[in-house]
Amino acid sequence: MNELCDKYKEARSKHVLIVFNIQDFKSFNLPIFSQDKSFIFETLKEYERAKGFIKINDDNVAPTTKGLLRLMLAQHDWD
């Protein structure tokens, strides 16, 4: 979530699209996940359903209104 928030803030400052390809995230390319990329997608979809902070469409992810509201708080509890 922190990486998504950073990307969102950067996109907002540049006035560009705030939908991001999941595979462009640094954390997606960690060696621990190199064996099974589908595991990452399943985990993200589960997180999307459980928390509602993100919206996933195909390979793209964007923060939801709920996620953006949480981003505005001084402390972020993404779990």
N, C-alpha and C positions, 0 to 999 in steps of 0.2 A: 504494500500500500504506500509505503514511503516513496518508493521509486515512481509510482504512478502519480503521487502528489507533486513530486519534483517536476515530472514531465508536464503535468497540468499547469503548474505555475509558470514554467518556461513558455509553454504554448500560449497562455493568456497574455503574457508580456509581449509576445511577438504577434499577437492577433492571428494565430493560425488554428487549424482544426484541433479539437481536443479529444479525438479518437485515436488510439494508438494500437499498433500491431503488437500482439503479445510477444512475438519472437524478437522484437527490438529491445526488450528489457534485458539488462545485464544478468539479472537473477535467473532468467530463463536458460541462459547458456552456462550455468555453473556445471562443473564436471559431474556432480552428484546426480544431475538429471539427464545426462547425455544418453543413458540407456533407454529411457522410456519417457518421451515427450508427452505421450497421452496421459501419463500420471499427472503432469502439471495442469493440463486442461481439465481433467476430472476434478482435481483439487480446487482450481479456480471456479469451476461451475458450482461446486458444493459451497464454496465461500460466498459466491454470488447469491445463491438461494438462502443461505443461512443468515447473512448479514445485510445484504441489500446495498452495500457501499459501491459496488461496481456493476456494470452491465456488459456482458460478453455477447458479441455477435460475430459468428465465424471466428476469425483469428484476431478480431479487434476487441479492445477493452476501453471503457470510458468510465469515469466516476459518475455516480448517480447524484441526484439532488441530496439524498441522505448522506452520501459520501462527502459531498462538497460542504455540507453543513458541519459534519464531523471535522473536516479539515480546518474550519475556522476556529475550532476550540483550541485553547492554549495547549492542552494535552490531548494526544490522540491514543485512544484505546481501540485498536483495530481488531482485537481478538473477540 
